[in-house]
Amino acid sequence: MTDRRTPRPTSRITVHDVARAAGVAIGTVSRVVNGAPSVTAEVRERVERAIAQLGWTPSAAAQAMRGAPTRMVGFIFSDIRNPLYASMIKGAEDILSEHGYMLVVASSNAQPDREIALIDLFKRRRADGLLFAVEEESNAAVLARVRAAGYPVVLLEREMGGTLGAVGAAHLTGTLQATEYLIGLGHRRIAMISGGRNNRVGRDRLAGLMQAHRNAGLRVDPQLLRLDSFASEYGFREVQHLLDMEDPPTAILALGMHLLPGVLRGIRIKHRRIPSDVSLVASNDSELAQLVTPAISVIRYDGYMLGREAAQLLLARMRDESVPDGTRIEVPTEFVMRESCAPPRGAAMPGGAGR
């Protein structure tokens, strides 16, 4: 007579087979797997023996359906091609893996609808938390989905208000320092090419530029502000428009990881030389900035540290530690002076200013 508890031969062992082999209900197998204290030692031993004999491994989906922690954290960002996000991912992963969490990353391609879909996906997969570099902070639909996510969320380089935690670089300070340096060299027409009108990064960079001018008693010409994209082609196009002006800028801040190649190409096409014709400062240090001649001065910050700090803050929130609502952590910036800045042509060297 065939033992009723012996599983039928199938291509895949299931929880039903384990329950049959152990002589218990499916719900009892679930309680054993999830460590429920209501199971007796004798029953737990039978179930564990059946699991070992059958070689069954509960799927992540099944565990999620039963409400078990997945030890999984999501990370949504806008552009998988941006090396800054690779540094952030590595920093976050190093911290999370130390605490037994797996980091799952997803690119939204800067599309709000995809951001919403990914937030919902991580919710269905019962993520324990989310790191999120939202594209547009002001998008009400995305913010509503974040608030309804049901898991802790920490923003990177963004700010959406309310109770959300955030980690970002000190862009205001970095831009302020770089602009003050250019003003000290004698520049009075300083252009900025950047993106992020709708996020904290863009607002802070513009605020740093404006503050440096106010401190020096100078006015910013709005025509010198080109703030609509971080794309290389945008930098290529806009730097040419700037250099074609009747009164062109003598210095340019190109603030965005992808902007520098396009800006350099546009300057070359217009037959301008750096720094004798135009001074240039970039952001997010890169091999290009270091290896091009002349080497480009940059506002540098540590993407790896941004990821680590964000993961630490998220862990604290997932553990229900006492973290004030709206906590923001800033990673410092550093202005690195290289060879791409000089006094404007025809200007006397201000006292105390140096290359």
N, C-alpha and C positions, 0 to 999 in steps of 0.2 A: 504494500500500500504506500502510495506516494505521500511524503510528508507535506502537509498543506502549507507549511511555513517556508518550504524551499522555493526560491524565486523561479519563475518561468524563464527559460532561456531567451533573452532579448539582447539586442545590440547595445543597449544602454541601461545601466542600473539606475533605478529611480527610488525616491523616498517610499513609494508603495512597496517595492521589493524589500527594503530595509524593515519596514513595519511588519511585513508578512514573516520575514525570517526571525524577527525578535518576538513575534506574537503580541504586538502592541498596536495601538492606533497610530495613525499618521501624526496626529497632534502631539502624541507622546515623543515621537522621534524629533519633532520640531523643538519641544521643550528641552530635550537632552542636548541637541545641537546648540541651542541658545543659552545653555547653562541655567535653566530655570531651577530654583531651589525646591520646587514642589514634587520633584521626581525622586522616588526611593532609590537607595543605593543598588538594590537588586535589579530593578528595572533599568537603571542607567547602565549597569554592567552588561545586561543583555543587549541593549541597543548598541552600545559601543563595540561589543563583540561582533554583532551583525555588520556594523559599518566597516570594521576592520576586515572581516572575512570577505565581504562583497567588494571592498575597495571603492566604496561610494564616497564622493565628495560633493557636499551641498553647493549648488550654484549660487553665484552672487545674486542673481535675480530672485531665486527662491528665498534666500536670506533676507533680501530687501523686502519681499512681500510679507515676511513674518515680522518685519520691524527691527531686525538685528542691525547693529551698527555696521556700516560697510568699510569703515576706515579709509574712506576715499574723499579727497578734496578736489574740487574743480577749479580750473583757471581759464577764464574767458578773456581774450585779448583781440585786438582789431586786425593785426597784420602779421602773419606768420613769417614774412620776409624781413621783419625788423629785428636786427641782432640785439637790440636793447631788450626785447622780450625774452630772447634766449638766455640772457644773463639773469633776468628776473626769475625765469623758470628754474634755472639751476640753483639760485639762492633759496627759493621757496622749497624746492625738492629736497635739498640737503637738510633743511630744518625738519620738514614733515616726515621724511624717512627715518630720522632719529627717533621719532615718536610713534612709529608704526603706521604712518599714513601713506597712501599712494596718491600721487598727483596726476590728474587727468587733464590735459590741456585741449583747448578748442579755439579755433580762430573764427571770428564773426565776420571777417571781411568788411568791417566797419558798417555793417547793415543792422539797424535796430531790430528788424523783424527776426533776423537770425540770432541776435542777442537774446531776445525773448524766448525763442525756441530752445536755445541752449540752457537758459535758466530753468525752463520747464523740464528739459531732459535730465539735468542734474537733480531736480526735485524728484522725478520719477525713479531715478536710480538711487535715491535716498543718500545723496552726498551729505557728509557731515559739515561741510562748509564750502565757501566759494571765495576765490580771489578774482577780482573783476576790474579790468581796465576798460570801462565803458567809453564808447566813442563820443556820444553827446550827452553831457550831464543833464541838459534841460529836457530830455525826452520823457514826457510824463508817463507814457505807456511802459517804458523800460523801468522807470522808478517804481511804478505800481507793482510790477512783476517782482522786482527785488524785494520790496517790502512784504510781499505775499509768499516769498520763497520757502519760508519755514526752516531755514538754516542760517547760521551767521554768515555775513558777507563783509569782506574788507575790500575797499577800493584801492587801486594802485594808480597814482598820478592823476587822480580825479577826486571830485567832491560832489556829493548829491544831497548833502544836508541831512537833517534828522539824526537818527541814532547810529548811522553807519560809521564804522571806523575807516580810516584812510591812512595811506603811507605815500609820501611823495618827496621829490627832491626840492631843495630850497631855490627854486628858479628865480624868485624875485631878487634874492641876495646875489645870485650869480650874475644875472643880467645887469643889476645895479653896478656891481664891481667892474664888469667889462665896459659898460657905458661910461662910467666915471674915468676909467683908464683912457678911453678914446677922447673924451672931452679934455682930459689933462694933456693929451698930445696936441690939442688945438683944433680938433674936429668940431664943427658946428652943424653939419648936415649928416646925420647918422641915420641910415635906413635900417629897417628891420623886415626881413622876410621870414615868415613862420606860418604855422597853422594854429588850430586850437582856439578859435574865437569862442567856442562853446564849451571850453573846459578850463580847469584850474591852471594847467600848465600855461596855456596861452594868456590867461588873465594875469598871472604872476609875472610872466616875461614882459608883457606890456607895462605893467605897473613898475617894474624895475627900471625900464627905459625912461618912463615919464618922471619917476622920482629923481633919477640922476640929473635930468634936465632941470627940474625944479630946483634942486639943490645948487645948481650952477647959475640959476637965473636965466635959463634958456627956454626957448619955445620949440616944441616938436612940430615939424611940418607934416600934416596928415598925409600928404602925397608920398611921403617916404615910408609909410606903413603898408606893407603887403602881407596880409595876415589870413589868407584863405586856404592854405594847403601846406602839408609837409612833403609833398611829392617832388621828386627831382625835376620833372618837367616844368612844374610851377616855378621852381627856383630859376631854371634856365630861362623861362620866358620873362619873369618879372625883373630879374637883374638887368636884362637888356633894356626893358622899358625905363628902369631907373637911370641907367647910364645914358640913355637918349634924352633925358630931361635937359631943359635949357640950363638949369642949375642943379647938376647931378650931385648925389651924395659923395662925400669923400671917404666914408666908412660904411660898412655893411655888417649887420649882425644876421647871419644865416642860421636860424635856430630850429633844428630838426634833423634827425639822423639821416634822412634821405636827401636833404636839400643840397648838401655840399657838392656832390658831383655836378649837378645841374648848374649851380651858381658858378663854379669854376669854369665850366664849359662856356657859359654865357659871357663871363668876363674875358675869356680868351677870344671869343668871336668878335667882341667889341674892341679888340686890340688894346685892352688896358692891362697894365702890369701891377702886380701886388708886390710890395705895398706902395710903390712910388706913385701910382695913379689912384689907387683905392685900397684902403685898409680892410681887412676881413677877419671876422671872428665867427667861429662855428660852435656847435654844441655837440655833446655826446662824443667824446674822443673816439677816433677811428684810425685804422692803419693809413687810410688815405690822408687824413689830416697830418699825420706824423711823417709820411714819406714823400708827399708832394713838395716841390721846391717853388717858393719858400714854404717851410712848415707852417701850418695854420694854428694860430692861437685859438684856444677852445675854452668853453665853460664845461668842465668835466664833472661827472658824478657817477656813482657806483651802482649800476643796475643790479648786480649781484646782491649788494647790501639792501636795496629796495625790496627784492624778493624775500630775503631773510627776515627783514623787519615785518613785512606784511604777513608772513607765515607765523611769526611769533605772536603778532597781535591776533590773528585768526585763532590760533591755538588757545590763547587766553579766553577768547569769547566762546569757543566751543566747550571749554571747561567751566563756563559760567563764573570765571574769576571776576573780581571787581574791576571792570574797565569802564570808565565814564563814557556816557553816550557821546558820539561825535569825536572820539579821540583821534587826533591826527599826529603822526610821527613824521618828522622831516629829516631826510638824509642830506648832509651838507654838500654844497657844490664847491668847486675849486676853479679859479680862473688861471689857466696855464698860458703864460706868455711865451710865444715862439717868435717867428720872423715875419708875420703877415701884417703887422701894424707899424705905422710910422706917422710922423706929423704930416698934415696935408700939404700938398705942393704949394710953396710960396709962404707958408706960415712959419713964424719964428717959433723956435722950440720953447715951450713954457718952462719957467724955472722949476726945477725939481722933477720934471717928467723925463722918463727914460724909455729906451726901446725895450 
